[in-house]
Amino acid sequence: MDEIKNPSYLINKDYESINLVTFDEWIEDSEKLSKLGVGIILKPQDDIYSIQEQLELIELIALDFSNFDDGRGYTQAYLLSKRWKYVGEIIAINAHLDQLQFMIRSGITSYQLLESYKGSIDEDYSHGFSLCYQAAANNNGLHLQY
């Protein structure tokens, strides 16, 4: 698969280009980087708890979903959006088409698919369910069934 891996920037919801730094770069020099309005790329193994107190300084967070069967990105999205009330954008990068519904429900605000999905109709996957049986960080458009 042709993967996006770590982009150097992302376009936010206001169509502005936001420069990205790695988690390690942020930890090393967060004071300087926070003044530049950058976003952070988080890999599943990155310790999200170490940036919890700095979330208001981070423009956007890109969660890397390149490993299809690693679910830690969903936990990171949930912690950011639901538990810590992060108000910035949470973008899934290297997203897999058939996981979009779950990404959105966990708190992802937008996504960038793997290059191999170019030309696919992602709406079929991002809006595939109309009914859910459990609460989630984002049940947008879904009706709860108990």
TORZATI-862206 format. One record per residue: x, y, z of N, C-alpha, C in turn; chain; residue number from 1. Coordinates in steps of 0.001 Angstrom, whole numbers. Example, Ala and Ser with C-alpha at 12.3 -4.5 7.8 and 13.67 -1.06 7.14 Angstrom:
residues 2
PT	13190	-5690	7800	12300	-4500	7800	13200	-3300	7800	A	1
PT	12850	-2250	7080	13670	-1060	7140	12900	30	7870	A	2
***
This chain:
residues 146
PT	828	-1187	0	0	0	0	869	1246	0	A	1
PT	462	2221	-783	1156	3495	-822	614	4367	304	A	2
PT	1393	4570	1351	918	5274	2532	1362	6721	2558	A	3
PT	557	7541	3205	875	8944	3395	2001	9085	4399	A	4
PT	2044	8205	5371	3017	8250	6470	2902	9563	7222	A	5
PT	3981	10332	7300	3969	11580	8065	3987	12786	7128	A	6
PT	2829	13390	6906	2835	14601	6075	3502	15745	6829	A	7
PT	4003	16734	6114	4647	17869	6769	3634	18959	7123	A	8
PT	2445	18879	6535	1389	19828	6858	36	19194	6540	A	9
PT	-1017	19756	7102	-2389	19366	6800	-3194	20635	6579	A	10
PT	-4273	20502	5860	-5200	21612	5662	-6304	21463	6706	A	11
PT	-6533	22506	7495	-7552	22418	8534	-8944	22723	7965	A	12
PT	-9948	22728	8825	-11328	22921	8369	-11551	24308	7767	A	13
PT	-10693	25259	8094	-10788	26611	7527	-9914	26761	6282	A	14
PT	-9427	25641	5765	-8587	25593	4565	-7269	26327	4744	A	15
PT	-6769	26338	5971	-5456	26899	6255	-4449	25757	6333	A	16
PT	-3252	26009	5876	-2184	25016	5946	-1540	25079	7329	A	17
PT	-1552	23953	8036	-976	23875	9376	261	22979	9318	A	18
PT	1401	23518	9696	2626	22730	9748	2529	21699	10868	A	19
PT	3076	20530	10623	3042	19438	11593	4432	19120	12102	A	20
PT	4471	18738	13374	5707	18246	13972	5422	16873	14563	A	21
PT	6453	16110	14767	6272	14808	15398	6079	15000	16900	A	22
PT	5590	13979	17536	5407	13986	18983	6736	14276	19681	A	23
PT	7803	13618	19237	9120	13821	19847	9607	15257	19701	A	24
PT	9375	15853	18529	9765	17252	18335	8997	18164	19285	A	25
PT	7705	17885	19474	6891	18689	20390	7416	18578	21826	A	26
PT	7672	17366	22262	8164	17146	23627	9496	17865	23833	A	27
PT	10344	17832	22819	11671	18440	22915	11620	19964	23008	A	28
PT	10669	20609	22312	10666	22074	22283	9248	22643	22182	A	29
PT	8366	22221	23072	6965	22647	23011	6796	24150	23225	A	30
PT	7663	24747	24021	7536	26187	24276	7679	26993	22988	A	31
PT	8688	26686	22202	8917	27382	20933	7838	27025	19921	A	32
PT	7534	25738	19789	6588	25282	18780	5164	25768	19049	A	33
PT	4799	25923	20318	3447	26367	20648	3184	27787	20146	A	34
PT	4218	28581	20001	4079	29955	19503	3948	30002	17986	A	35
PT	4235	28895	17334	4178	28833	15871	2843	28312	15351	A	36
PT	1954	27859	16230	648	27354	15808	724	26080	14991	A	37
PT	1520	25144	15444	1708	23892	14706	747	22810	15200	A	38
PT	646	21773	14411	-79	20574	14809	904	19469	15126	A	39
PT	397	18416	15748	1247	17292	16150	759	16010	15487	A	40
PT	1711	15210	15038	1397	13856	14569	1613	12914	15745	A	41
PT	574	12194	16116	684	11190	17181	615	9800	16579	A	42
PT	1588	9006	16892	1567	7588	16526	929	6827	17687	A	43
PT	457	5625	17460	-209	4876	18531	640	4695	19781	A	44
PT	1953	4560	19629	2817	4302	20781	3187	5570	21557	A	45
PT	2834	6761	21050	3179	8005	21741	2344	8169	23008	A	46
PT	2970	8683	24054	2321	8852	25360	1459	10110	25362	A	47
PT	213	9955	25013	-714	11078	24891	-892	11819	26219	A	48
PT	-723	11124	27328	-882	11756	28639	159	12855	28869	A	49
PT	1301	12785	28204	2349	13784	28415	2025	15130	27756	A	50
PT	1008	15180	26882	618	16467	26294	-739	16941	26818	A	51
PT	-1318	16224	27729	-2654	16543	28231	-2762	17984	28731	A	52
PT	-1771	18458	29439	-1814	19813	30009	-1476	20892	28982	A	53
PT	-1102	20508	27770	-703	21475	26740	-1685	21537	25577	A	54
PT	-2815	20889	25682	-3726	20780	24547	-4179	22127	23996	A	55
PT	-4348	23121	24852	-4797	24432	24375	-3740	25121	23512	A	56
PT	-2518	24617	23520	-1431	25190	22726	-1284	24527	21361	A	57
PT	-2018	23451	21143	-1851	22643	19927	-2989	22932	18955	A	58
PT	-2635	23364	17757	-3603	23756	16733	-4480	22587	16272	A	59
PT	-3854	21481	15956	-4584	20277	15559	-3733	19057	15876	A	60
PT	-4394	17915	15946	-3693	16666	16236	-4022	15669	15137	A	61
PT	-2979	15121	14533	-3129	14113	13490	-2790	12754	14097	A	62
PT	-3759	11861	14124	-3546	10517	14652	-3238	9581	13488	A	63
PT	-2164	8829	13612	-1705	7945	12540	-2356	6570	12669	A	64
PT	-3129	6206	11651	-3828	4920	11630	-3236	3977	10587	A	65
PT	-1943	4121	10287	-1353	3315	9218	-1353	1815	9507	A	66
PT	-1312	1436	10771	-1353	16	11118	-2813	-386	11290	A	67
PT	-3331	-1136	10351	-4749	-1490	10285	-5295	-2090	11583	A	68
PT	-4508	-2916	12242	-5039	-3628	13412	-4516	-3097	14744	A	69
PT	-4140	-1823	14789	-3724	-1191	16041	-4806	-203	16451	A	70
PT	-5517	-494	17531	-6658	301	17948	-6350	1439	18900	A	71
PT	-5083	1684	19185	-4754	2738	20153	-5159	4137	19669	A	72
PT	-5230	4356	18376	-5664	5652	17850	-7093	5983	18251	A	73
PT	-7930	4958	18353	-9312	5173	18792	-9344	5645	20248	A	74
PT	-8501	5066	21075	-8413	5484	22475	-7890	6907	22561	A	75
PT	-6876	7222	21769	-6337	8582	21763	-7423	9583	21361	A	76
PT	-8192	9268	20327	-9265	10160	19873	-10321	10335	20954	A	77
PT	-10677	9246	21614	-11680	9320	22678	-11192	10181	23838	A	78
PT	-9961	9958	24264	-9407	10753	25363	-9406	12240	25016	A	79
PT	-8949	12557	23820	-8877	13953	23403	-10254	14604	23337	A	80
PT	-11180	13957	22648	-12469	14595	22380	-13456	14513	23534	A	81
PT	-13552	13381	24150	-14586	13175	25166	-14083	13501	26570	A	82
PT	-13004	12889	26949	-12538	13038	28334	-11857	14386	28569	A	83
PT	-10986	14818	27642	-10215	16039	27859	-10808	17250	27156	A	84
PT	-11864	17062	26391	-12591	18154	25718	-11690	19017	24825	A	85
PT	-10798	18371	24101	-9933	19083	23162	-10802	19742	22096	A	86
PT	-10605	21033	21868	-11460	21765	20937	-10854	21899	19543	A	87
PT	-9601	21534	19375	-8971	21584	18057	-9414	20414	17199	A	88
PT	-8933	20401	15991	-9270	19319	15072	-8471	18066	15393	A	89
PT	-9117	16925	15228	-8467	15620	15368	-8604	14937	14012	A	90
PT	-7496	14837	13311	-7508	14317	11944	-6841	12948	11918	A	91
PT	-7527	11987	11332	-6949	10658	11135	-6151	10688	9831	A	92
PT	-4868	10351	9904	-4071	10228	8685	-3813	8743	8442	A	93
PT	-3559	8409	7195	-3362	7011	6791	-4601	6182	7140	A	94
PT	-5767	6793	6974	-7027	6142	7350	-7397	5045	6358	A	95
PT	-7991	4003	6892	-8483	2880	6102	-9979	3057	5874	A	96
PT	-10399	2848	4665	-11775	3108	4263	-12806	2423	5148	A	97
PT	-12610	1155	5423	-13637	414	6164	-13613	674	7668	A	98
PT	-12753	1566	8130	-12733	1923	9551	-13237	3343	9807	A	99
PT	-13680	4037	8776	-14081	5433	8913	-15201	5629	9926	A	100
PT	-16216	4794	9876	-17343	4939	10800	-16869	4882	12249	A	101
PT	-15967	3975	12538	-15469	3823	13907	-14571	4992	14299	A	102
PT	-13790	5493	13358	-12941	6655	13630	-13794	7864	13984	A	103
PT	-14809	8113	13204	-15688	9258	13441	-16390	9120	14785	A	104
PT	-16865	7929	15100	-17551	7714	16370	-16619	7860	17563	A	105
PT	-15314	7655	17371	-14387	7776	18491	-13953	9216	18739	A	106
PT	-14302	10142	17836	-13980	11546	18058	-13160	12203	16964	A	107
PT	-12836	11487	15910	-12102	12052	14780	-12993	13091	14092	A	108
PT	-12432	14263	13790	-13228	15302	13135	-13089	15286	11615	A	109
PT	-11976	14767	11110	-11802	14600	9672	-10723	13547	9437	A	110
PT	-10535	13178	8189	-9593	12093	7897	-8947	12298	6540	A	111
PT	-7807	11652	6391	-7069	11624	5134	-6799	10149	4830	A	112
PT	-7437	9651	3791	-7324	8236	3448	-5934	7899	2906	A	113
PT	-5594	6632	3040	-4389	6136	2375	-4517	6393	882	A	114
PT	-3419	6642	238	-3398	6930	-1193	-4029	5793	-2006	A	115
PT	-3921	4575	-1532	-4468	3430	-2272	-5991	3474	-2382	A	116
PT	-6656	4309	-1588	-8120	4436	-1659	-8557	5588	-2559	A	117
PT	-7633	6232	-3218	-7959	7366	-4080	-9026	6945	-5094	A	118
PT	-10069	7752	-5212	-11155	7454	-6140	-12301	6680	-5506	A	119
PT	-12115	6178	-4291	-13189	5451	-3607	-14234	6436	-3088	A	120
PT	-15447	5958	-2948	-16522	6788	-2419	-16559	6578	-910	A	121
PT	-15924	7499	-195	-15786	7334	1250	-17094	7560	1999	A	122
PT	-18061	8271	1413	-19340	8480	2087	-20045	7177	2413	A	123
PT	-19900	6192	1556	-20511	4885	1814	-19976	4268	3101	A	124
PT	-18767	4594	3465	-18133	4024	4650	-18244	4925	5871	A	125
PT	-18235	6228	5665	-18286	7138	6805	-19703	7344	7329	A	126
PT	-20705	6994	6541	-22099	7139	6957	-22843	5818	6792	A	127
PT	-22138	4728	7023	-22704	3412	6759	-23750	2927	7742	A	128
PT	-23713	3398	8971	-24653	2930	9977	-25673	4019	10295	A	129
PT	-26889	3622	10548	-27897	4593	10967	-28336	4337	12398	A	130
PT	-27900	3224	12958	-28333	2807	14283	-27126	2293	15057	A	131
PT	-27040	2633	16327	-25946	2111	17143	-26501	1605	18467	A	132
PT	-25763	728	19097	-26204	112	20338	-25371	536	21540	A	133
PT	-24454	1437	21346	-23645	1929	22449	-23315	3397	22214	A	134
PT	-23102	4115	23293	-22722	5522	23191	-21287	5625	22695	A	135
PT	-20961	6741	22083	-19608	6981	21588	-19313	8467	21695	A	136
PT	-18064	8827	21490	-17673	10233	21558	-18458	11061	20552	A	137
PT	-18771	10484	19402	-19521	11194	18368	-20533	10232	17748	A	138
PT	-21793	10392	18093	-22867	9601	17482	-23615	10442	16452	A	139
PT	-22931	11376	15835	-23535	12312	14915	-24364	11587	13856	A	140
PT	-25651	11875	13846	-26546	11290	12858	-27019	9888	13160	A	141
PT	-26538	9300	14241	-26939	7940	14571	-27991	7964	15669	A	142
PT	-28920	7055	15582	-29943	6919	16617	-29562	5791	17551	A	143
PT	-29634	6059	18845	-29299	5026	19837	-30450	4044	19957	A	144
PT	-30111	2796	20052	-31098	1725	20225	-30734	955	21484	A	145
PT	-31692	815	22411	-31431	76	23648	-32346	-1109	23764	A	146
***
